[in-house]
Amino acid sequence: MKTLPRSQTPAFVQILNWIADPVGFLDRHAREYGPTFQVQLSGLGEIVMTAEPPLLREMLTQDEGGRYEAPGEVNGILAPILGERSTILLGGAKHRRHRKLIMPAFHGERVRAYSETIVAATQRAFDRVADGQVFVVREAMQEITMDVILTAVFGLSQGARYDRIKSLVTAMLDMLASPLASSLIFFPALQQDWGSWSPWGRFLQRRRELDALLFAEIAERRANPDPTRSDVLNMLLEMRDENGAALTDEELRDELMTIVFAGHETTATALAWAVYWVHRDREVLGRLTDELVAADLDGDPVGTFRLPYLTAVCNETLRLYPVAMLTFPRWPIGPVDFGGYALPAGTLIMGNIYLLHQDPELYPDPKTFRPERFLERKYSQFEFMPFGAGSRRCVGMALAQFELKLVLAALLKSRALELTGPEVVPQRRGVTLGPKGGVQAIVTKRCSAAVEVAVTA
């Protein structure tokens, strides 16, 4: 058996580096130890990370009834944000039950039905940006993705509850936006409620207010059922498991929080990166714009979704700096030979999505944004996996991909942008990876052929 490479840096220093500079942390370990290594992060314990496709295939295809498990309880650092009953924090039969109930809301016709909401939200967000005004792209994208979440998932329209939920979620996310603020997640000892003057106290106050709004919405919807509504909350209220049981109010609250924080935050980040990379390279921008104009697919969201170069641009965006850097953990239920490494039962293993996407054998010149690589080669699900794989693959993957393509297409056909400010680098934002500064730009032109918002599903 081979000896598993292991970082010799003290555990406390490792986690500080992981929080402050996750890309540098992973790049340094890959240079020193290769694609598979073990780290010891203070508070999180020992974790084996791998970016080798065969090992990823092994751990991610055998995580249900095979040699590995996907223990939701080890994701406990997310509990203060998502709640104890979130699908992300559940394991075994409870996880399978929740996932089975939730998945239909994010696939097929239901996702396509959100197209009008997505394009209309894009138009509204950029109508608020004046020509020549410097704006933060990520903030505009947050407006769009929050609008989509509140409309398509909650079924809310503009009003007091809509505005307050939006304000609270934005404030809570901003409290965890920087590497320093992210320490609140990784160090539970810092989670002290000393009232409104303490960071964690303010976070908890906002969470309590948000909970009250969500429970009020759930109660009203239970009291006034409307089978004609098509939003995700309505579907979840109607769903029953094989025993005829519905999700409780608390389970619904936690799943709604998961959708808001996971779907809204990650998609907005990916969109900001996409705008940045496209506008940094005039050839990419020109080729993508030409494809959108030539296809003339206003009113055809499915046709837009299938455009090859648009798809390649979005895939390359998700490859270069994936919003989720790691898969959720797995562990072997017994001793395993893991690519020649002897691992005892219970060893935490995480797929390293970022390093997988930086593998020069799979992606030559990996630091360069080059969408053409996705037209030249077809990658397996264990070579390109921005949404994870196996039993923990992102439930909202289809909606995220659909939204990413439709928003980018609608923006490029209705606005011309110019980047401003310094070169953008990746930075930790909570448990995700985002563009530092959020990407600054200005609107230089409003195209005469504005994008149709009367989209047919």
Summary of the structure (lengths in Angstrom):
residues: 457
radius of gyration: 21.8
end to end distance: 55.4
largest distance: 65.5
contacts: 1498
relative contact order: 0.18
helix: 55%
strand: 12%
